[in-house]
Amino acid sequence: MVESLPRHYAFPPSYERRSSYMASLRLFCFPLSIFVTFCCADLTAADDSDASAAITAGQQEFFEKEVRPVLVQRCYECHAGDEVNGGLLLDSKAGVLNGGDSGASVVAGKPDQSLLIEAVRYKNRDLQMPPQNRMPDAEIAVLEKWVAMGAPDPRTDAVSSGAKPTGMSIEDGREFWSFRPVASPDVPEVEHTEWVRNPIDAFILSKLEAAGLQPAPRADKRTLIRRVTFNLTGLPPTPEEVDAFLADESEDAFTKVVERLLSSPQYGVRWGRHWLDVARYADSNGLDENLAHGNAWRYRDYVVNAFNSDKPYDQFVVEQLAGDLVPNATAETKTATGFLVLGAKVLAEPDMEKLVMDTIDEQLDTFGKAFMGMTVGCVRCHDHKFDPLKQEDYYALAAIFKSTRTFVEEGRGAIKYWHEYSFATEEELAKLKVVDAEIAKLKSAAASFKNKAIAKVRDDARSKATEYLMAATTFDPSMALSQVTAIAKPLGLHPRILHHCRLHLDYNRDDPFFAPWHLLASSGGAEAVEQHYRARFAAASGATSGGDIPAIEIEEAKRALNDLSGFLAVPPKVEYAFDDATLQEYYKLEEAARVKESNAPDEPAAMGVSEQETLAELPIHIRGSHLNLGEPVAREFPIVMRASTVRPVFPKSQSGRLQLANWLVNTQHPLTARVFVNRVWGWHTGRGIVGTTENFGRLGDRPSHPELLDWLARSLMENGWSTKDLHRLILTSNTYQMASTHPDGDQAAEQDPENLLLWKFRMQRLEAEQIRDAVLAVSNRLDMSIGGKSVPLRNRQFVFNHTSVDHTKYDSLRRGMYLPIIRNNLYTMFEQFDFPDPTMVTGHRNETVVAPQALLMMNSDLIMDSANALAATVTSQASGNADRVRIAYEGTLNRPPRDEEIARALAYVDEFTAQRVSATGIDEMAEIEAWSLLCQSLFASNEFIYVR
């Protein structure tokens, strides 16, 4: 029950805030109340079998793919095996935890307190590792993230610096369950044959009966239509659709609902979103140069159309890997290859070869997880630690992608652009040329103003060079900037330049021009400094002849004055360099250019790969470095699968991507069909038959129903790789149609607490987009239009400006599928409700229950505005309050309210409106406000955001 709400509770913005809201809302204590919803939710839908493990599968993968290569490449030379510099070993977990002569190297969860992180950041001049050169920012970020997550480390024994980790042998690998050919299992015989509606039920019931368990009864019709409608379209059923299903008493009533939903365009939106999780889709690059993927939406629309048209999955796979190489390639098939380009890239990497190999690594990692459920990316530096994948396998595949063009031949400036296919006409290109010129003119105006303003600041500083050196004698280099400002302002000096000047003097004591300053400052102070330096600066600037000052000292003064990074260096950030008036004028000019660019049309084009010079082989990169090459490896497929699949001949004139794609979808391939049907099963039931959807290797989960997995995989292939047929098979089974409660639930839970045997349906929380879309749909605000660009940025435009402000807006009422996905800055509602990391392949989303989710449901404008809209609908459709309660419940929860719920709701509305009675009568807005809060409470309830 709701005893009280936080005082920061935000009411609908269109209404005056009510001081009496807490007392009123206490009366509305129906069980689906706001805060208890999230703090006391039934979490059976969100349990995680790996939660208690010391190291989760995701953490293990992160270590193997990201952390270990950095440690091997940057640290093992001095801190592994027999090399124990500083008493520190980093080649084992124990070594990391024990630390060295300086103490513990890592404080788990606290990067800022960890010596390892302090050393690699290079901010402490007495502790800098590696000693030769600072590590790249991306590698430092990996170590920071690792320590922040608690420094999970699967290593046990230390290894010598030259040793390679050894995983599963090829022979053992071929006997491992996921590498065996897809079997053709017989449908098992069961005792209770009446429960079996199709073979899926027989496989499930067989295991239940063997365990002495019985399946849950069939869910009621209201539950079923809500479940399947959310499942297939991501939206709630309308009250009319519910009524029609309840009225249909035919045996195939549910089948007709399934067919209707599969025919809806909204089906492709929902299931396309599932695939975009796998494809790590985003509308921006992220990482160092967060440029807009202005044409990524074409790939997104390709995916939606593919699901709506039931494009065979094998064709879907081939087009994404080699759509430019298929016979009679079209704009559509070329657009499909955006799959390979969508990943985050370090676009400003100066070493082009490193950028290419890092991008290939990301593509191989995505390819392996998405289509084979294998962590191929872990094999860049060494043989796989656990699975039968060799380093040779990695570079045999990498040779295929090295022959593929992902970047344009010439990047613009330091940034390397991704390859795109242009579909523009000559007329469109001519118009774009005019627009580009207008944008360039505005950018040039802003840049010109900036350069002139910086030159003015620099000239002013040079004219006061002596004054800066004099002022520097009055404070210590450790003085805070705020204190320096107090000194600089009265003297007409720039505070940051003065602060830098003092530090520069301290760091350059051996500089022949500045060495006298320290002696003069300590003996004669500012007057002595002035006497020595003013004459030299005057001579250097040509104001005087210099008299008897040595020529070499005049040259040193010129050098000091003209050194842009010297003692009078202007702060590089305009926020620090300019005064307020200058800064605002610069912002105004820059903003005009940004707005013009944001609103400019894009060249009709699609992200995608193409071919370049074919490489027959690629050298192994020792420790993953392109600077340390080993033996060349020819294009090939992983050794462990060569015996069970047909190896094609790679053409000399092509990369081999088409052959790779065709190999993947060959019916002899042991992984492709298994991985896909496992994901589809998980998207329907809440958990894959293999819980680790991206890892079918040794560290992954074993299948709970291996025979069913193979039967589904074979069925998919036998039915022409039709996803919709797979849906029909799963959805029409009694397994899918079970209730989420069980009459003997306690006993069953004791025997199978994770419900791996599926003795009941797993209750599932709606995903972030579903919650948002359902709120909008129920309140009649949802725009269900399909397709088109949605990110309000021009292609390759920077997402963040000088103030690091993301101008992307999320006020669109279109479906969540069409909201921008900005890497590094996700939409708040998505982030709070476990939207996946758009840089990673995700086949199963996490489900967390945390307090900020409740606060969002109480304070979000989206929720409050929708509650207002629903309240207006409820009050306009019925005059009686009891009928209004029924309309609200049937619209949000797809069921009528119980008598006690009606009574509580009416009591709440009456009490709330009664509190607004004044000498002039009842507040006209009190009634609609009460209904708005009631609707908002329903939105925030468990029953609304969970499907059971």
N, C-alpha and C positions, 0 to 999 in steps of 0.2 A: 504494500500500500504506500501511497505517496503521503508522507507526513509533512514534508516541506520541500521546496525547491530552492536552488541557489539564487541569491539575490541578483545575480547578473542575468537572470532569465530574460531573454529578449522577446517581446511581444510583436505581433505583426505590425510592420511599420506604418500601415495605414490607419492604425487605431491609437488613441491616447493610452499611455501606460496606466495600468490600474494598481493602485496602492494596496488593494485588498485581494490581489490575485492568490496569495498563498492560502489565506483562510478559505477562499472559495474553492480552490482546487483540492483542498483536503477532503471536501465532501464528495469529490468525484473519484472514488477509490476502487474502480473496477480493476480486476486482476491484471489487465494489460497496461499498467501504468508506466509512465515514462522512464524514470530512473532505474526502477527495479528491473526493467526490461534488460538492461545491459549489465547490471551488476549481479543479477541472480538468474541469468539465462540458462536454459537447459543446454548444456554444451555437448550433448551427445553427437551433434552434427559436426562438431569442430575438434574432435579429439585427434591427437597426433601421436602415432605410435613411436615416433622418434624423439618426442619432447624430452624424455628423461635420459636419453643417451648422452654420454660424455661428449661425443662429437657427432653432430648430425651429418647426414649424407651431403647436404649442401655445404657445410663447413669443410668436410673432408675434400670435396671437389674443389672448393675455393683454394684450399692449401695446396693441393697437388697441381692445379692449373696456374695459379697466380703467385703463391708465396714461395713454394719450393724452387721454381726457376730463378726467382730473384736471389734467394739465398745461395743457390749453387753458383750462379754467374757472378755475383758481387761479393760474396762473403767467404765461400769455402776455401779460396786460395790461402787465406790467412787464419781461418777459424774452423778447420775441419781435419779429421784424421790426425796426423802427427803434427799438424801446424796449429799450435795453441798460443797464438800471439795474445798477450794481455790476459792470459789465463782463461780465455773465452772460446768455447766451442759452440758452433751454431748448427752442427749436423745431426742433432738429436733433440728431443723434447727436454731431456734432463739437462743438456748443455745450455739451452736457452734459459731454463728456469734457474739454474745454478749461477749463471752469469760468470763474470770474470773478476779481475783484480779491482775493478771500479765498483763492483756490486752487481745486483741483479740486472740483467739486460732488459727485462720486460716486466712491467706491472700490468697484469691481465686486466683489460677493460679500460686502461688509462694510458693512452698514447703519450699525453703531455708529461707524464711522470716516468716514462720508460727511457732508459739510456740509449737503447737501440734507436729509437725514433729521434732522440736528440742528436745522436751522432749523424744519422743520414740526412737530417734537415740542414746541417752545415751552418747553424746559427751560433754555435759555440766554437770559437776558434781553437780551443784546446781539446775539442772532441769532435773530430770530423772523420767519418768513414763512408765509403772507402777512401783511403788517404790520397789516392791519385786524383780523382775527380768526383764531383757530386753526382749522385744517381739522378736519372731523369725523374721529373715530378710524378709521372704515372707510376713508376716503381715505388717511390716513396709513399704515394697514396695507397698502394697495395699493402705495404707494411703497416701503415696507420690503420687501415680498415681491419687488418688481421688482429692487431693488438686490441682495437676497440671492441671486436667481437669476442674477446677473451683469449686470444692467441691459441685457438684450437690447433693441436699438433698431433697427427697420427703416428709420427715416427717413434720408434722405440730405441733400437740400437744405433749407435753412431756408425757412419760409413766413411770410408776414406774418400778424399776429394776426387779421386778418379773412378770410383766405383759407380755402377749403375744399379738402380733398384730393379729387382726382378719380380715379374708378375707371374700370372698363370702361363704354363707352357702351351704351345700351339696344340699339342696332342690332347692335353687336358681341356683346353678351350673348346675343341671340336666335340667334346662330350658334355660340355656345359649346356644346361637346358636351353638357353636362348640361341645358341649357335647350331643346335640340331635342326634338321629340316622340319618344317611344319607338318605335324602328323595328321592323320585322318581318323580321329578317335571315334569309336562306336558310342552311340547315345546310351548312357547307362540305364539299366533296368531299376525301377524303384517300386516300393511297396504301395505307396498311395498314388496310383496312376491317375486318379481323378483330378489331382492338383496340376498335372502336367498339361499346359496349354501348347507349348512348343518345346523343342529340344533344350533350350536354355534352362527351363524349369527342371528337366530331368537331371542335368548336371548339378544344379544347385541343391535339389532335393536329395540326391544321392549322398552328398556329403553331410547334409543335415541329418538324414536317417542314420548314417554311420556314427554320428556323434550323439544320437539319441535325442535330437531336437526336431521341432516341428516349425514350419514357417508361420508367420503371422497371418491373420485373416486378411481378406481383401479390404483395401481402403474404401471408404464411402465415396460416392460419386462426386460430391463437392470437393473433397480432397484430391481426387484423381484429376479432375479437369483443371484445378488450380496448379497442381504439380506439373502436368504435361504441358500446359500453356506456357508457364514460366520456362519450362525445360526447352521447348522448341522455339519460342519466340522471344523469351526474355521479358514478357509482359504478362500482367494478370488478365484472366478472362473477364469479360464484361458481365454484368448481371444477366443480360439477355442470353449470352452464350451459356451461362450456368443453367438458366431456366430451361433452355432448349435441350441440354444434355440430360437434365433431370426428367424431362418429359418423354425422352426417347427411351422406350423400354425394349427396343430390339436388341438382339444378341451382339450385333456389330456396332452398337452405339459408340463405344469408345474408339473403335477402329475408324469410324467416320470422323470423329474429332481429330484423330491423328492425321488423317489424310487432309482435312481442312487446314490444319496448322502447317503441314509440310508444303502445302500449296501457297501459303501466305508469303508475300515478299519479306515480311518481318522474320521469317525463319532464317533466311540468308544473313540478315543483320546479326541475329543472335549467334548462329554457328560460325559465321565469319569472324566474330569477335573471339571465339575460342581459338581459331587458327591464328589470329593476329597475336595472341599470347605466345603461341609457339614460334611465330615468325619474328618476335621481338620488335613489333611494329612501333614506330614513333614518327611524329611530325617534325622532329628536330634531331640533330646529330648528337648533342650533348658533348661531354668531355671538354677538351680545351677550346674548341671553336664551335660554339653551339649555334650552328647555322640551321635555318629552316629547311626542312624537306618539303618544299612547296609543291612537289608533284607526287609525294608518297600516296596521296589519296587515290591515285589511279590504281595502284596495287591493291589498296584496301577495297576499292570497288570491284576489282577483278575477283578478289576472294569472295565477296558477297554474292556476286553473280555466279561464281563457280558452285557455291552451295545451293543457291536457288535453282540452278539448272541441273543440279545433280551431276556435275562433271565427274566422270569416273576418277577415283582417287589416283589410280596409276597415271592417268593423263595429267592430273593436277600436279603430281610430283615432277613429272618430266618437264612440264612447262616452266615450273619455278626454277629448275636447275639448268634447263637448256632450251627455253622457249624461243630463243633466237636461232637455234640450230635445227629445230624440227622441220620436216618438209613443209613447204608453203607457209613459213612463219608469217604471222600477222602482227599488227600493233598489239593485239590482245596477248599473244604468246610472248612477245618481247617485254610487255609490261609485267608479265608474271615473273621475269627474272629479277625484278625489284627485290625479291626475297633475298638475293645474295648481296644487295647493296645497302639494305636498310640498317645494318648494324652500326653501332657507334665507332667512330674512327678518330685517331689523333691527327686531325687534318693539318695541323701546323708542324708536324714532324719534319725537320729539315732534311733528314736522311731518307730519300725516296725509297731506297731498297728496304730499309727497315719498315717504313710505312706499308709497303706492299706486303711484306712477310707478316707483319702484325695483322693486316686485314685478312690475309689468307688464313691465318690462325683463327680469327673470329669466324670466318666463313666455314672452316672445317669443324669448329666446335659446334656451330649452329646446325650444320648439315648432319653431323653425327648424332646429336641429341634429337633433332626434329624427326629424322627419318629412320634412324637405327636404334635409338635409345642407348647410344654409346658415347662415352666421354673421350672423343678422339682428340680434343684439344690438350689433354694431359700428356700427349706423347711427343710434343714438340721438342722437349729437351732430353728425353730419355725414354726407354721402354716403359710401357704402362706399369705402374706399381702393382696393379691388382688383376688387370684383364689381359687377355692374349692379344695385345696390340703392340707391335714393335715400332721403334723409331723409323725403321724403313717403311712401314705401312703409312706413317704420317707423311713422309716426303714423297712417297709414290702417289698419294692423293694430292699433296700440295703441288706437284708438278702439273697436274691437270688445271688447278686454279691459277698457277703462275702463268699459264698460257691463256688466261682469261683477263680481259680488260675491265677493271673496276673503276679506274680513274681516267679522266680525260688525259690526253697525251701531254698537255702542258697546263699545269695549275696556274692560277692567277696570283702572282706574288708568292708569299710563303705558304698559302693555303692550297692544298691539292683538292680539286673538285672531283666529285663522283661522276661517273659516266651516266649520260641520259640519252634516250632516243627522242629526237625532235619530230613532231608531227605538224610543225607549223608550215603554213603556206608562205609564199613570197610576200603577199600582201600583209599578212600578220607580222612577219619579220620586219617589214618596213615600218609599221606602226610602232612596234616595240623599240625600234631604233630611236624614234623620236622621243618616246617616253624615257628611255635610258639616258638620252642627252639631257633631258630636263632634270632627272634625278642627279646626274653627274654635276650639273650646274649648281644645284642646291648644296650638294656635298662639298663642292669646291669652295663655295662661299663660306661654309662653316669652317673648313680646313684653313682657308686663307685668313679668316678672322682669328682663329686659334694661333696660327703661326705668327701673325703680327702682334697679338697680345703677348705671346711668350717672348718674342723679340724685345718688346717694350719692357717686360719684367727683367729680362736679362741685361738690357742696356742700362736700366735704372740701377741694377745691382752693381754693374761694372763702374758706373759713375760714383758709387759709394763704396768701392772696394776697401779703401783705407778705413772707412767708418765701420765696416763689418769686422775687420781685424782688430780695431780698437775695442768694439763692443764685446768681442770674444774674450777679451782679457778679464771681463767682469764676472764670469761664471764658469763653473766646472762642466766638463763634457757629460757628466751623468745627470745634469739638471733636466727636469721634465720640460716638455714642449710648452706647457701652459705657463711655466715660470719664465722661459725664454721669451714668450710672447709679451709678457709684461715689460721686459727690457727693450725689445725691438720696437714696439709701437711708438713710444715717445720719441725715438730717434729716427722715425720714418723708414725703418728697415723691415724687410720681409722676415717674419718669425721663422719660417721653415728654412729659408736660406741661411739665416744666422745660426740656427740649430745645426744644420748640416756643416756650415763653415767650421764651427767649433769641433765637431767630430772629425772633420777632414784634417784639421790641424793636429789632432791627437793621433790619428792613424798614419800621418805622413811626417813624422818627426825627422826622418832621414832625408827628406826632400831638401836640396840645397837652398831653395828659395824660402821655404817656410821654417827651416831650422833656426834662423835668428829670432823668429817670433817668440819661441819659448823662452829664450834667454832674456829678450827685451821685456816680455810680459811679466816675468818673475822679478826683474831688477828695477825697471823703470815704469812699468804699467802702460796704460794707454798712450801717454804722451811719448814715451820712447818708441812705441810701435808706430805712432803717427809720423814721427820724425824720420824713421827709417824707410817706411813703405810709401808715404805720399809722393815723395820725389820720384821714386822708381815707377810708380803707376803713371805719374804725369809724363815721364819720359816715354814709357811704353805706349801711351795713347797719342803721343806726338804733341802734347800740350807744351812741353819744354824740350830743350836739347839734351838734358840729362847731366850737363856739366861734367864733373869728374867721376860720375858713377860708371863703374866698369861696364863695357858693352855686354858682357855675358850676363850681368845681373838684369840689364834692361831686357834682354831676350828671354830670360827666365820670367820676368814680370809679364811679358807679352804672352808667353805660354800659359801662365797661370790664369790670365784674364780670358784667354780664348779657349781654355779647356772646358768643354760643355759639361763634363762630369767632375770638374774640379771644385775648388772651395766655394764658388758662387753658383753651383749647379741649381737650376730651376727645377722644382719638384715635377716629376713626370706626369702626375695626375693633375688635370685642370682644376679639380676641386681644391687642391692644395696650392696651386700656382696663382690663381686669379682672385681678385677681390670680388665681392658679391655682385656688383653691377656688371663687371666684365663676364663673370661666370653665367649670369642669367641671360645676357645677350648671346653668349655662345650656345647655351642650351636652347634658346629660341630658334637659332639658325639650324642647329642639329636636329631639333624636333621637327622642323618643317621638312627637312630632307627625309627623316624617318617616316613621317606620315605619308609623304608622297610615295616613297618606296613601298610601304605596307599596302597602299591602296592601288598600286600599279598592277596591271595584268601580268601573268606569267606566260612565258613561251609554252605553247602546248607541247608537252614532253612527258616522258616517263622514265623514272629511275630504272636502270637495268644494265646488265653486263653484255659485253660483246667479245669477239675473238681478237687476239693479237698473235704475234709470232709464236708458233708452236714449239714447245720444249719437249723433247723426247724423254728427258730425264732432268733431275734436280739433285744437287749435292745435299747430303745430310748436313744440317747445321749443328755443329757440335755445341752442346748446351744451349741450343736454340738460337745461337748468334749467327747472323748473316755474315759476320766478319771472320768466322772460324769454320771453314768448310771442310767436309770429309768426302767420303766416297759418293759418287753419283748414283741415284736410284731411278729406275725407269718408271713410267706411269703404270700403276697397277692398283689392285684392290687388296684389302687386308688379307694376309696369308691365311688366317684362320678360316676364312670363308671361301677360299679358292677351290677347295675340293668339292664343295656342295653347290657351287653355282657355275654357270657357264661364263667363261672369260671371253669377252669380245676382243677383236683386233682393233687397236687404237689407230686411227687414221693419222697420216703424217701432216695433213693440212688442217686439222682441227684440234682443239684443246683436249677433247676426250670427255667433255661434260655430257654430251648426249649419250655416249656409251655408258658413262657412270650412272646416268639417270635410268637408262634402260636396264642396267644391271640391278639397280635398286628395286624396280618393279617387276622383275622376273619372278614368276611364281615359285621358283626354287629358292629365292632369297629367304633366309630364316627369320629376318627381323622386320621388314617393312610393314607387312600386313599385321603382324602381332602388335607392333608399336601403335599403329593407328587404331585398331579395334580396342586396344587397351585404353587409349585416351577417350574414345567415344563412350566406352562402358563407364569410365570414371566421370565423364561429364553428365551422364544420365544418373548414376547411382551414388555419386559422391566420393568414390574411391575406385581407382583402377584395380583390375585383377592383380596387376603388379603395381604396388603402391608408389614406387619411384618411377614415374612415367618417363623420365629422361635417362634412367640408368637401368639397363637390363644386364649389367655386369655383376661381378662378384660382390661389390658393395651394395648393390641394389637389393630390393625386396624380392623374395621368391614369389611366384604366382600362387595366389590362394586357391585357384581352380585352373591348373595348367591344361587339363583336357578341354575345358570350356574355352580357354584362350585360343588354343589351336583350332577348335571347331569353329569359332567365330572368324578367325583369320582365314581359314579355308572357305568358309561360307562367303566372306567378302570377295575373295578372288573368284569363286565359282559364279557369283552373281554380278560379274562385270565390274567389280570394285565400286558398287553403288552405295553411297553413304545413306541415302534415303531408305534403301532396302534394309540396311543395317539398323537404322532407327526403327523401322516397322517390326523387325524381329525382336528387338529388345523391349520396345514399348508395349507390345501386345502380349508379353509374357506375364505370367502370374508373379514372377520374381519382381518385376518393376511395379506391379499393381498392389503389392503388399502394403499393409498399414505400417506406420512408423512406431506403433505401440504393439505390445505382445501380451497376451493374457498370462503367460509364464515368463515375463520379461526378466524378473530377478534371477530365476534359475538359469535362463539362457545367458544372461550377462555374466553370471558367475563362471560359466563354462567357456564362453566366448566373449570376453569383455569388449573387444574391438569390433564385434559383429563382422568378422572376416568371412564367416560362413553365410552371411546374409540371411539371418533368421527373421529380420524385419527390414523395412526400408530405412535408409539413413536420412534423418532429418538434416536439411541443408539450409544454411543461411544464403539469402540472395546475395549475389555479387554487387559490387559498387554501382555498376551501370543499371542493374536490375532494380535496385532500391530507388535510384534517382528516377528511372523511367516509369516505375510503377507509381511513384508519388505524382508525377506529371500526368500519367494516363488516367488515374483515378479522379484527378481534379480537372480533367478535360483540358489540359494545357499542352499536351504532348504533340509536337510536330513530327509526324511519322514519314516525312519525305525521305527519299533514299538517294544517296550518291552525291558527288560533287566535293569541291574543296571546302575545308572547314577551318584550317589554320589561318588566322588573319595576318599572315606574313608573306612577303614575296619569296619566291624560291631563292635559297642561299642567302637570305637576309639574316643578319645577326639577331638572335632572339633577345639578348640583353643589350641595353645601351650603356651609356657612361655611368648611370646610377644603378646598374644591375637590376633594373626594373623590367619584369616580363610584362609586355603590353598585351599578351594574349588574354582574351576574355572568355568567360565560361557562362555567359548569360543566355546563350542560345537555348531554345526549347526543343531542339532536335534530340533524337535519341543519343544516349551516351556514346554510342559507337562513333558519332560524328563530332564529338568534342575533341579539341586538339590534345595530343599526347606530347608534352614537352619534356624531354629528358632533362633532368636536374631540377625540375620545378613542376611536379605533377599537380593537377587539380586537387584541391584540398579534400573534397569528398571522396575522390578516388583513393587518395593516399590513406585516408583514415579507414577505409573499408577494404584494405588489403589488395589494391590493384597491384599487379606484378611489376617487378623491375623491368622496364622496357628495353634493357640491354641484354636480357637473359631469356633463353628459351624456357617457357613455363607451360607445362601440360596440366598442372593442378595447382590452383590458387590456395594459399593459406587462409585460415579463418581464425581471426583473433577477436577477442571481446575485451575492449578497453574503454575507460571512462570518456575519453575525448569523442568517441562515437555518440554517446548519449548527449554530450554537450552540443555536438553538431546538429543532432535531431531537434534540440531545443532552440538553437539560436540561428540556424541557417536561414538565409533569406528565401532560398528555394523551398524549404519546408514550410515556412510561415506563409509565404505568398500562396503556396498550393493549398494550405489549410484554409486560407481566406476564400480561395476559389471554390473549394469543395463545400465550405460552409454556405456560400452563396447558392450553390446548386441545391444543397440539401434543404435549405429554407424556402427556396422557390418552388420545389417540386411537391412539397407537402405542407399543409397548414397545421396539422396535429404534431405535437412534439414526439409522440411515440412512433409515428410513421417516419419522422425525420431521423430518429435513431436507427430505425430499420434500414433506411436508405444509406446512411453513413456506414453501417456495418456491412451491408451487402456489397457496397462499392469498394470498400477497403479490404475486408476479410473474406469476401465471397460466401458469407453465411449470414443468416438472420441472428440478431442478438438474443441471448437468453433473457428470461423474464427479470432476473435479478440485475442483469446488465442494463436493461431498459430502466428499471427503477433507479439505479444509481446515477445513470446519465441524466434522467429527468430531475432528480434531486439536485444534482450539480448545477444544471441550467437554471433551475428555479432560484437556488440560493445565490448564484452569481448575479442574476438580474435583480434580485431583491436588494442586493447591496448597493445597486445603483439608483435606488429610489431616492429622490430628493424632494424638496418643497415644490419643485416644478414638475414632478412626475418621474417616470422611468426614463433613464438615459436611452435614447433611440438606438445607440450603437451597442448597448450592453448585450442584447440578445444575439446579434450576429457574432459578437466577440466571444460569447460563451460557446457557440457552436464551432467557431474557429479553433478554440482551444481543445474542444472535444475531438475534432478531426485531427488536430496535430498529435494528440495522445494516441489515436489509433495508428497514425503513421509510425510512431515511435515504439509501437508494441512488438513483442516477440512474434505474435501471430502474423503480423504484417511482413516482417523482414525474414521470416523463416518459411521454408516449404517443407511440409511433412508428408 
